[in-house]
Amino acid sequence: MRNLQGGLWLIQREKPSLMILAEAENIAESEAELRALKAVVRLPVVLLGSGEQSAIVRTLLAGADAYLPWSSEPALLLSHLRALLRRATAQAKSYSIA
């Protein structure tokens, strides 16, 4: 994996609202990274990659919250990010209700 420990340290320090990951050259590596990340962090994850249907399916099944091809328009990426942030905020509020 591509330095998961360093990424986890950075997450603890910066406390991001979501993560954007680049697809690894080997899709199995991306799947493993997503599973490991989702096991310890509760953050929305967007994966950017080739856009091949098999890669999209495999990474979504591995835990990605969204997958967009590198060729996506910036407006499409932003709309996905905003939707994920809205959903994460709504979920956080529902967890805090006693």
Backbone torsions as a table, in degrees:
resi	resn	phi	psi	omega
1	MET	NA	156.6	-169.9
2	ARG	-86.2	52.2	176.6
3	ASN	79.6	54.5	178.7
4	LEU	-63.2	-38.8	-179.3
5	GLN	-61.1	-43.7	177.7
6	GLY	-63.4	-37.1	178.1
7	GLY	-66.4	-41.0	178.8
8	LEU	-65.3	-38.9	177.3
9	TRP	-61.4	-43.9	179.6
10	LEU	-64.5	-39.2	177.5
11	ILE	-61.7	-44.5	179.3
12	GLN	-63.1	-38.2	-177.7
13	ARG	-74.6	-44.7	-172.8
14	GLU	-92.6	-24.2	-179.5
15	LYS	52.4	62.0	-178.6
16	PRO	-70.5	161.6	177.5
17	SER	-87.2	-23.5	176.2
18	LEU	-159.6	170.7	180.0
19	MET	-127.7	144.0	172.7
20	ILE	-117.8	121.5	-179.5
21	LEU	-114.7	149.4	173.2
22	ALA	-92.3	137.3	177.7
23	GLU	-62.3	135.1	176.1
24	ALA	-72.6	160.1	177.4
25	GLU	-59.1	-34.8	178.8
26	ASN	-103.1	116.5	-175.7
27	ILE	-61.1	-29.9	177.3
28	ALA	-62.8	-34.4	177.2
29	GLU	-66.4	-41.4	177.2
30	SER	-62.4	-41.7	178.3
31	GLU	-60.8	-46.3	-179.0
32	ALA	-63.4	-42.3	178.7
33	GLU	-62.0	-44.8	179.8
34	LEU	-61.7	-45.7	179.8
35	ARG	-61.9	-44.0	179.8
36	ALA	-64.8	-42.3	-179.7
37	LEU	-65.1	-48.1	-177.7
38	LYS	-66.6	-21.3	178.2
39	ALA	-70.9	-23.8	-175.1
40	VAL	-121.4	-12.5	-175.2
41	VAL	-130.7	135.6	177.1
42	ARG	-105.3	77.7	178.9
43	LEU	-132.2	146.5	170.6
44	PRO	-66.5	140.7	-179.4
45	VAL	-125.8	126.1	174.4
46	VAL	-107.5	131.7	178.2
47	LEU	-110.2	130.9	175.6
48	LEU	-106.3	132.2	-177.9
49	GLY	-162.6	-157.6	-172.2
50	SER	-65.1	-30.2	-178.0
51	GLY	89.6	5.1	176.6
52	GLU	-66.9	136.0	-174.6
53	GLN	-55.4	-41.3	-179.7
54	SER	-65.0	-36.9	177.8
55	ALA	-66.9	-41.0	179.0
56	ILE	-61.1	-50.3	-178.4
57	VAL	-61.4	-47.5	-176.7
58	ARG	-63.8	-40.9	-178.7
59	THR	-74.6	-34.3	175.2
60	LEU	-65.0	-41.8	177.1
61	LEU	-65.9	-27.9	179.7
62	ALA	-80.6	-9.7	175.7
63	GLY	128.0	-4.4	177.3
64	ALA	-64.5	142.7	178.2
65	ASP	-87.3	-21.1	176.5
66	ALA	-158.4	154.8	177.9
67	TYR	-138.6	128.5	177.7
68	LEU	-131.8	141.5	175.5
69	PRO	-68.5	153.8	177.2
70	TRP	-55.3	-31.5	-175.4
71	SER	-79.2	2.4	-179.1
72	SER	-62.6	144.0	175.3
73	GLU	-66.0	145.6	178.5
74	PRO	-55.3	-37.0	180.0
75	ALA	-63.0	-37.0	177.8
76	LEU	-67.2	-44.1	177.3
77	LEU	-59.6	-47.6	-180.0
78	LEU	-61.2	-40.1	-179.8
79	SER	-65.5	-38.4	176.4
80	HIS	-65.5	-43.4	179.8
81	LEU	-61.8	-44.9	179.3
82	ARG	-62.2	-41.7	178.9
83	ALA	-63.1	-43.4	178.4
84	LEU	-64.5	-39.7	178.5
85	LEU	-66.5	-39.1	176.7
86	ARG	-61.6	-45.5	-179.4
87	ARG	-64.2	-42.9	-179.8
88	ALA	-65.1	-39.1	178.5
89	THR	-65.4	-43.1	178.9
90	ALA	-62.9	-41.8	178.4
91	GLN	-65.1	-41.4	179.8
92	ALA	-61.5	-41.1	179.2
93	LYS	-66.1	-38.8	-179.0
94	SER	-69.0	-29.8	176.5
95	TYR	-70.9	-28.9	-175.1
96	SER	-86.7	-6.4	179.3
97	ILE	-78.6	127.2	-176.6
98	ALA	-81.5	NA	NA
